[in-house]
Amino acid sequence: MKSFSLWLAALALPALVQAQTSPAKTKIKLKNVPAAGIAPHGPVPVPAQTADYVTTYAERYITQEHLRRDLSVLASDEYEGRETGTKGQKMAAAYISKQFAADSLVAPVTTNTANPYLQTFNLERSAWQPGGTITVGGKAYEWLKDFYAFGRSPFQQATAVQPVFVGYGIEQGTYSDYAGHDVKGKDLIMLLGEPRTTEGKSVLSPDGSATKWAVDFRAKAALAAQKGARSVFFVDFSPKADFGKLAARLTPRIMQPTIAAADQAGGRAPSFFVSPALGLKLLGTSDATIRSYETATAAARQPVATKVKPAKFSISAPQERSAVSTENVLGFLPGTDKKEEILVVSAHYDHLGIIGGQVYNGADDDGSGTVGMLSIAQAFTKAAHAGHGPRRSILFLANTGEEKGLLGSEYYTDHPVFPLASTITDLNIDMIGRTDDAHQGKADYVYVIGSDKLSSQLHAALIAANQQHGNLDLDYRFNDPNDPNRFYYRSDHYNFAKKGIPVAFFFNGVHADYHEASDEIAKIEFDKLEARARLVFYLAWDLANREARPVVDSNKP
């Protein structure tokens, strides 16, 4: 089923003292000595009189050669897929911090005396255990055969449950499955998908196209959490659903240990998925009654009354939990006359690790963005060493835990090393090394998401930088607030946007290898990676050197 394929791809979508160092007070001096195992960035002479410095530094330092060199390390099997909290992730953090040191970037995390490039914090690792059961009507149903789950289990021991049926679990405009229900602390049963006409069109969108409710169960789980629900049980009664086949395919990912913030308040309700047969037992109803409910709801374009009366059941779904540490990597380039203002250039360096014995190297996601950021950092530091440093300071931020729920960027924005009030923009790079199906055979492009949502001046600066230097096709289709993919909410820039900081997210779109073991370096298009990374550099150069920071003058959804 298409909706399941999309959300599956998206899935596998703190206790330290806050560092309060401001850029003006940072006085760390580093020796420009390459660390062991890191190839030094050799000096490249720049003409004393160059009219267009930004082009000179882009062409000399943001190159396919440099991008390939770094990606060949980070996306190698030796780094074991860089999953948050694992050996491979820590190896990647060490590599990035050594590259920052080789470029003489300041290490700004003064609370970490062992390695002040690393902002360390704690998360929780959870692993589902075998033997879980759901017992209803005197019959026991089995873990991974009849049901599975994602999230943190509230059912470590056998627990009695009296569920509440909330239809599709949707609330949009005048449509609300929650009307008349107090679900605080309760366990919900809801249908996957959304109400559709007999022609298969959504009744919730003007043109009948699928909404976020149809393609992303996480939106429903997040709404349930907002309503105070303890857990959600999803069931898919669509004729094309094949629960057994899907459960078998998902089993390696389900049983893979997951990482999350120790406190998930405000996140998503734990999500359980049950087979149609078990779903009918839990709802105490028949397939014909469910079909009638679906048809009536679609016809009314509103939730309708139903005779469904959920049955009491008991559930045991144990997990093993343990604490785990992880690290953001920060490299800081002080500015000149406007050094109190900070531009952030970010990319996440974590990926999915090893699943079912296969290494998920994440060459595009987000090895491509990480090495793009490293090359941009190198270009800026070489410019600074030659006397052409930026007016504003720049923080190069390699985030951990993005694949686990944007955890690294969330931790940074909640525990900023530099004041968020002084942070002018975040330019976030996540997947810029491939071409998606929509652009095969067309001119080079990049999706830009969010550039106009908070600041029209940032958006104008992007267009000007591209016209002057890049001339890529800037595709804004995912800026649409009704886009069911919800990419604006799915990478690290969003945690800056939530704090009112203008953002621009650079992205090449998903492809057949997204979140698969086949996302390998051999498939990276380095010429396009180079062009897209240079565009980010051109925009960063303008933002770091213009007279005034981008004004926050809008708040688009």
C-alpha positions as a printed Julia matrix, in Angstrom:
557×3 Matrix{Float64}:
   0.0     0.0     0.0
   1.39    3.38   -1.03
   0.65    5.11    2.28
   2.52    2.43    4.2
   5.49    2.63    1.84
   5.76    6.36    2.42
   5.57    6.34    6.18
   7.91    3.35    6.36
  10.48    5.36    4.43
  10.0     8.23    6.86
  10.54    6.05    9.92
  13.88    4.65    9.52
  12.18    9.17    9.7
  19.2    15.51   28.47
  20.92   16.48   31.45
  23.98   18.51   30.67
  24.61   22.04   31.82
  23.93   24.54   29.07
  26.98   26.21   27.59
  26.44   29.95   27.65
  29.51   31.07   25.78
  28.83   33.94   23.42
  30.86   34.39   20.23
  32.36   37.6    21.6
  33.74   35.79   24.62
  35.02   32.69   22.85
  38.81   32.83   23.16
  39.82   29.32   22.19
  42.94   29.18   20.02
  43.69   26.1    17.96
  46.88   25.07   16.27
  46.43   24.41   12.59
  47.89   20.92   12.77
  46.05   18.16   10.9
  44.91   15.29   13.11
  46.2    11.8    12.49
  44.44   10.14    9.56
  43.07   13.41    8.17
  44.41   14.69    4.89
  45.4    18.35    5.38
  43.6    20.99    3.37
  46.61   22.37    1.52
  46.81   26.09    0.81
  45.65   27.25   -2.58
  46.93   30.69   -3.55
  44.26   33.29   -4.15
  45.07   36.38   -6.21
  45.64   39.46   -4.08
  43.11   41.39   -6.1
  40.03   39.3    -6.92
  36.81   41.04   -7.81
  34.65   38.01   -7.1
  36.05   36.32   -4.0
  33.01   34.12   -3.42
  33.36   32.43   -6.82
  37.09   31.97   -6.32
  36.72   30.19   -3.0
  33.74   28.12   -4.17
  35.58   26.84   -7.22
  38.81   26.13   -5.37
  37.45   24.41   -2.27
  33.95   23.09   -2.95
  35.01   20.48   -5.45
  34.04   17.0    -6.47
  37.46   15.8    -5.32
  37.02   17.11   -1.76
  33.42   15.94   -1.56
  34.33   12.44   -2.72
  37.27   12.25   -0.32
  35.15   12.93    2.76
  32.16   10.88    1.61
  34.38    7.88    0.86
  35.21    7.84    4.56
  31.86    8.69    6.16
  29.78    6.42    3.9
  32.15    3.45    4.12
  31.25    0.15    5.77
  33.87    0.9     8.43
  31.53    3.56    9.84
  28.73    1.0    10.2
  25.92    3.26    9.02
  26.52    5.97   11.66
  23.47    5.09   13.77
  22.95    7.41   16.73
  24.75    6.28   19.87
  26.82    3.6    18.15
  30.53    3.14   17.43
  30.05    4.26   13.82
  28.33    7.5    14.8
  31.1     8.31   17.25
  33.72    7.56   14.59
  31.94   10.0    12.29
  31.8    12.64   15.05
  35.55   12.23   15.56
  36.21   12.55   11.81
  34.14   15.71   11.49
  35.71   17.3    14.56
  39.19   16.54   13.2
  38.27   18.15    9.9
  37.04   21.22   11.78
  40.35   21.31   13.66
  42.33   20.92   10.43
  40.53   24.01    9.14
  41.27   25.88   12.39
  37.63   26.34   13.27
  37.12   27.25   16.92
  35.88   24.45   19.17
  33.1    26.28   21.06
  31.71   23.75   23.56
  33.79   24.91   26.5
  31.98   22.59   28.93
  33.48   19.57   27.14
  37.14   19.62   28.1
  37.85   16.28   26.39
  36.75   17.51   22.95
  35.17   20.98   22.82
  33.93   20.36   19.28
  31.38   17.91   20.7
  28.09   18.8    22.37
  27.29   15.59   24.22
  23.89   14.62   25.61
  21.98   11.53   26.68
  19.19    9.6    25.0
  17.45    6.29   25.68
  17.84    3.1    23.66
  14.79    0.81   23.52
  14.59   -2.69   22.09
  11.42   -4.72   21.73
  11.56   -8.12   23.38
   9.94  -11.31   22.04
   6.88  -12.82   23.67
   4.44   -9.91   23.6
   0.75  -10.83   23.46
  -2.7    -9.31   23.1
  -5.47  -11.35   24.69
  -9.08  -10.65   23.74
 -12.12  -12.89   24.03
 -10.03  -15.59   25.63
  -7.65  -15.85   22.66
  -3.99  -14.79   22.72
  -2.56  -13.02   19.66
   1.19  -13.01   19.0
   3.85  -10.3    18.66
   5.07   -9.82   15.06
   2.46  -12.24   13.79
  -0.71  -10.41   14.76
   0.64   -7.05   15.93
   3.79   -4.91   16.1
   4.64   -1.44   17.34
   6.84    1.66   17.21
   7.66    3.99   20.07
   8.08    3.54   23.81
   5.85    0.8    25.18
   3.55    1.68   28.1
   2.83   -2.05   28.49
   5.96   -3.54   30.02
   3.75   -5.91   32.03
   0.36   -7.31   31.1
  -2.07   -4.4    31.24
  -5.87   -4.33   31.02
  -7.14   -1.95   28.35
 -10.59   -0.54   27.6
 -10.03    1.19   24.25
 -11.9     4.09   22.66
 -12.73    4.01   18.94
 -12.06    7.37   17.27
 -12.75    6.57   13.63
  -9.86    7.71   11.48
  -8.28    9.73   14.31
  -8.42   12.93   12.25
  -9.09   16.54   13.21
  -9.09   19.06   10.38
 -11.3    22.13   10.08
 -14.85   21.12   10.93
 -14.02   17.41   10.65
 -13.18   15.9    14.06
 -13.1    12.26   15.11
 -12.39   13.48   18.64
 -15.57   15.5    19.08
 -17.36   14.32   22.2
 -14.44   12.14   23.35
 -12.25   12.74   26.38
  -9.22   10.57   25.56
  -6.76   11.75   28.18
  -4.84    8.76   29.52
  -6.8     6.39   27.29
  -5.9     3.91   24.57
  -7.34    4.6    21.12
  -8.26    2.42   18.17
  -8.33    4.15   14.8
  -8.42    3.29   11.12
  -5.41    3.94    8.95
  -6.01    6.17    5.94
  -8.74    8.76    5.54
 -12.35    8.87    4.3
 -12.48    8.47    0.52
 -15.16    8.51   -2.15
 -15.98    5.41   -4.2
 -13.55    6.81   -6.78
 -10.8     6.76   -4.18
 -10.58   10.54   -3.69
 -10.06   12.15   -0.3
 -13.06   14.05    1.05
 -10.73   16.24    3.12
  -8.87   17.98    0.28
 -10.33   20.37   -2.31
  -9.01   18.37   -5.27
  -9.41   14.88   -3.8
  -5.68   14.32   -3.42
  -4.37   12.45   -0.4
  -3.77   14.5     2.74
  -1.14   14.0     5.42
  -3.61   11.84    7.33
  -3.54    9.23    4.59
   0.19    8.94    4.13
   1.71    9.53    7.56
   0.44    7.7    10.63
   2.77    9.87   12.71
   0.48   12.87   12.23
  -2.33   10.87   13.84
  -0.06    9.65   16.64
   1.08   13.23   17.29
  -2.52   14.47   17.46
  -3.4    11.62   19.83
  -0.51   12.65   22.08
  -1.72   16.25   22.04
  -5.12   15.0    23.17
  -3.44   13.15   26.06
  -3.9     9.57   24.82
  -1.65    6.87   26.26
  -1.38    4.76   23.09
  -2.88    4.21   19.65
  -3.84    0.95   17.95
  -3.99    1.26   14.15
  -5.81   -1.13   11.85
  -5.94   -1.16    8.06
  -9.05   -2.74    6.56
  -8.33   -1.73    2.96
  -8.71   -4.65    0.49
  -5.14   -4.32   -0.75
  -3.58   -4.45    2.72
  -1.41   -7.5     3.42
  -0.62   -7.33    7.11
   1.38  -10.56    7.24
   3.64   -9.61    4.36
   4.18   -6.12    5.71
   4.94   -7.36    9.23
   7.51   -9.82    7.87
   9.18   -7.09    5.83
   9.24   -4.69    8.77
  10.45   -7.18   11.38
  14.19   -6.36   11.04
  13.43   -2.64   11.54
  10.96   -3.25   14.34
  13.45   -5.38   16.28
  16.31   -2.96   15.64
  16.99   -0.99   18.86
  15.69    2.57   18.59
  16.93    5.8    20.1
  14.69    8.52   21.5
  14.75   11.36   23.97
  14.34   10.07   27.5
  11.39   12.44   27.92
   9.05   12.27   24.94
   6.49   14.73   26.24
   4.79   16.46   23.34
   5.89   13.81   20.85
   3.84   10.95   19.38
   1.75    8.38   21.17
   3.16    4.83   21.06
   1.76    3.23   17.91
   0.6    -0.37   17.68
  -0.46   -1.96   14.39
  -2.84   -4.92   14.45
  -3.99   -7.35   11.78
  -7.51   -6.93   10.32
  -8.67  -10.08   12.11
  -7.38   -8.81   15.45
  -8.73   -5.35   14.67
 -12.26   -6.72   14.29
 -11.91   -8.54   17.62
 -10.69   -5.39   19.38
 -13.55   -3.37   17.89
 -16.1    -6.06   18.65
 -17.56   -5.77   15.19
 -17.73   -7.25   11.7
 -16.13   -6.37    8.39
 -19.53   -5.36    7.0
 -20.06   -2.88    9.83
 -16.65   -1.29    9.19
 -17.36   -1.0     5.45
 -20.68    0.64    6.23
 -18.99    3.1     8.58
 -16.35    4.01    5.97
 -18.98    4.55    3.27
 -21.26    6.63    5.5
 -18.4     8.8     6.76
 -17.2     9.52    3.22
 -20.72   10.37    2.07
 -21.32   12.72    5.02
 -17.82   14.18    4.87
 -18.04   14.04    8.65
 -17.66   11.31   11.28
 -20.94    9.45   11.7
 -22.45    7.55   14.6
 -21.43    3.9    14.81
 -22.5     0.79   16.68
 -18.87   -0.26   17.12
 -18.23   -1.1    20.79
 -14.57   -1.93   21.47
 -13.86   -4.96   23.62
 -11.72   -5.04   26.73
  -8.37   -6.73   26.22
  -4.99   -7.18   27.87
  -1.61   -6.51   26.31
   2.0    -7.2    27.15
   4.66   -5.55   24.95
   7.97   -5.49   26.86
  11.07   -3.48   25.93
  14.63   -3.42   27.21
  15.84    0.13   27.85
  19.22    1.68   28.51
  20.87    5.12   28.47
  23.08    6.1    25.54
  25.17    9.18   24.82
  25.52   10.95   21.5
  27.1    14.12   20.12
  26.46   17.12   17.9
  29.67   18.41   16.3
  30.21   22.18   16.28
  32.81   24.21   14.44
  32.82   27.99   14.82
  34.27   30.7    12.57
  34.3    34.12   14.29
  33.2    37.05   12.18
  34.69   40.51   11.96
  32.63   43.64   12.6
  29.31   41.75   13.05
  30.68   38.76   14.94
  27.9    38.84   17.57
  25.44   37.64   14.92
  25.54   33.95   13.99
  24.71   32.19   10.74
  24.22   28.41   11.1
  25.02   25.94    8.33
  23.75   22.5     9.36
  23.54   18.9     8.19
  22.87   15.67   10.04
  25.6    13.05    9.95
  23.75   10.09   11.5
  22.02    7.35    9.53
  20.35    3.98   10.21
  23.27    1.75   11.15
  23.18   -2.01   10.54
  19.8    -3.66    9.96
  19.44   -7.38    9.35
  23.19   -7.69    8.88
  23.29   -5.03    6.14
  25.11   -1.72    6.53
  22.95    1.28    5.69
  25.67    3.73    4.68
  23.41    6.69    3.88
  25.67    8.15    1.21
  22.97   10.58    0.13
  21.07   10.69    3.44
  22.83   12.59    4.74
  26.43   11.87    3.81
  25.96   14.26    0.89
  24.79   17.12    3.1
  27.52   16.49    5.66
  30.36   16.6     3.16
  28.75   19.62    1.51
  28.83   21.39    4.87
  32.48   20.36    5.41
  33.47   21.82    2.03
  31.56   25.04    2.74
  33.36   25.3     6.08
  36.7    24.81    4.36
  35.93   27.49    1.76
  34.99   30.02    4.47
  38.05   29.29    6.61
  40.41   29.58    3.65
  38.8    32.9     2.8
  39.24   34.05    6.41
  42.89   33.0     6.48
  43.46   35.05    3.32
  41.91   38.14    4.89
  38.43   37.73    3.41
  36.63   36.46    6.48
  32.87   36.89    6.95
  31.47   39.86    8.81
  29.12   37.62   10.79
  30.21   34.53   12.66
  29.3    31.13   11.23
  28.47   28.0    13.2
  28.88   24.76   11.28
  26.57   22.3    13.01
  26.7    18.56   12.31
  23.63   17.13   14.0
  23.19   13.69   15.47
  19.88   11.88   15.94
  18.01   13.4    13.0
  16.78    9.99   11.9
  15.43    9.41   15.42
  13.24   12.51   15.41
  15.45   15.59   14.85
  16.94   15.0    18.3
  20.34   16.63   17.83
  19.0    19.9    16.45
  16.29   19.89   19.1
  18.94   19.54   21.78
  21.03   22.34   20.3
  18.11   24.77   20.01
  17.07   23.93   23.58
  20.69   24.23   24.82
  22.3    26.72   22.41
  26.0    27.4    22.69
  25.37   30.8    21.1
  22.21   32.84   21.82
  19.31   32.04   19.54
  18.41   35.73   19.56
  21.72   36.34   17.77
  21.2    33.49   15.29
  20.12   35.03   12.0
  19.37   31.98    9.81
  19.85   28.22    9.53
  20.81   26.86    6.11
  20.17   23.12    6.39
  21.45   20.55    3.89
  19.86   17.09    3.81
  20.27   14.9     0.7
  21.76   16.86   -2.2
  23.62   14.1    -4.04
  21.03   12.44   -6.28
  18.23   13.1    -8.78
  14.65   12.11   -8.0
  12.15   10.72  -10.51
  10.48   14.08  -11.07
  13.71   15.57  -12.46
  15.21   12.72  -14.46
  16.49   14.05  -17.78
  15.91   17.67  -16.77
  18.17   20.56  -15.85
  19.95   20.42  -12.5
  17.75   21.49   -9.61
  17.37   21.6    -5.87
  14.25   21.66   -3.76
  14.28   24.61   -1.38
  11.83   24.39    1.5
  10.95   27.07    4.04
  13.0    29.94    2.65
   9.97   32.25    2.49
   8.05   31.03    5.53
   9.6    33.44    8.03
  11.6    35.94    5.99
  10.91   37.35    2.55
  14.43   38.82    2.58
  15.99   35.38    2.99
  13.95   34.11    0.07
  14.99   37.09   -2.07
  18.64   36.54   -1.13
  18.38   32.9    -2.24
  16.94   33.86   -5.62
  19.61   36.53   -6.13
  22.46   34.18   -5.18
  21.18   31.55   -7.58
  20.72   34.0   -10.43
  24.19   35.44   -9.94
  26.11   32.22   -9.37
  24.18   28.98   -9.46
  21.36   29.12  -11.98
  19.86   25.88  -10.68
  16.17   25.14  -11.03
  14.84   26.1    -7.6
  11.84   23.85   -6.99
   9.49   25.03   -4.23
   6.74   22.41   -4.57
   7.3    21.03   -1.06
   6.72   24.49    0.43
   3.0    23.84    0.03
   1.55   23.5     3.56
  -0.81   20.85    2.18
   2.01   18.71    0.82
   1.37   15.25    2.3
   5.11   14.49    2.53
   5.51   17.24    5.16
   9.21   17.58    4.39
   9.3    21.0     6.05
   8.82   19.24    9.39
  11.22   16.37    8.73
  14.74   17.76    8.92
  16.83   19.75   11.37
  15.98   23.25   10.16
  12.51   22.83   11.66
  13.79   23.1    15.23
  15.27   26.52   14.35
  12.07   27.58   12.59
  10.08   26.68   15.72
  12.2    29.24   17.57
  11.39   31.94   15.0
  14.72   31.73   13.16
  14.54   31.96    9.34
  15.52   28.74    7.58
  16.19   27.36    4.12
  16.25   23.6     3.6
  18.17   22.23    0.59
  17.08   18.8    -0.6
  17.15   16.69   -3.78
  14.09   14.55   -3.04
  13.64   10.89   -2.2
  14.54    8.01   -4.52
  14.37    4.23   -4.61
  17.44    3.95   -2.34
  16.09    6.28    0.36
  16.48    4.55    3.74
  17.72    1.4     2.05
  21.07   -0.39    2.2
  21.52    0.54   -1.46
  22.1     4.24   -0.66
  25.77    3.94   -1.6
  28.49    6.32   -2.74
  28.6     4.75   -6.22
  25.2     6.34   -6.91
  26.15    9.88   -5.87
  26.23   12.43   -8.7
  29.22   14.45   -7.55
  28.86   17.13  -10.21
  25.37   17.92   -8.93
  26.45   17.64   -5.3
  29.17   20.19   -6.04
  26.76   22.63   -7.71
  24.2    22.42   -4.91
  26.8    22.81   -2.16
  28.2    25.84   -3.96
  24.73   27.43   -4.07
  24.46   27.09   -0.28
  27.92   28.67    0.01
  26.95   31.59   -2.23
  23.86   32.25   -0.14
  25.79   31.87    3.12
  28.43   34.32    1.87
  25.76   36.92    1.15
  24.0    36.42    4.5
  27.27   36.55    6.42
  28.43   39.76    4.75
  25.34   41.85    4.01
  24.65   44.96    6.06
  21.48   43.8     7.83
  20.33   40.36    8.96
  17.19   38.92    7.31
  14.09   40.41    8.89
  11.41   38.06   10.21
   8.41   39.51    8.42
   6.04   36.58    7.89
   4.79   33.41    9.52
   3.58   31.17    6.73
   2.38   27.64    7.56
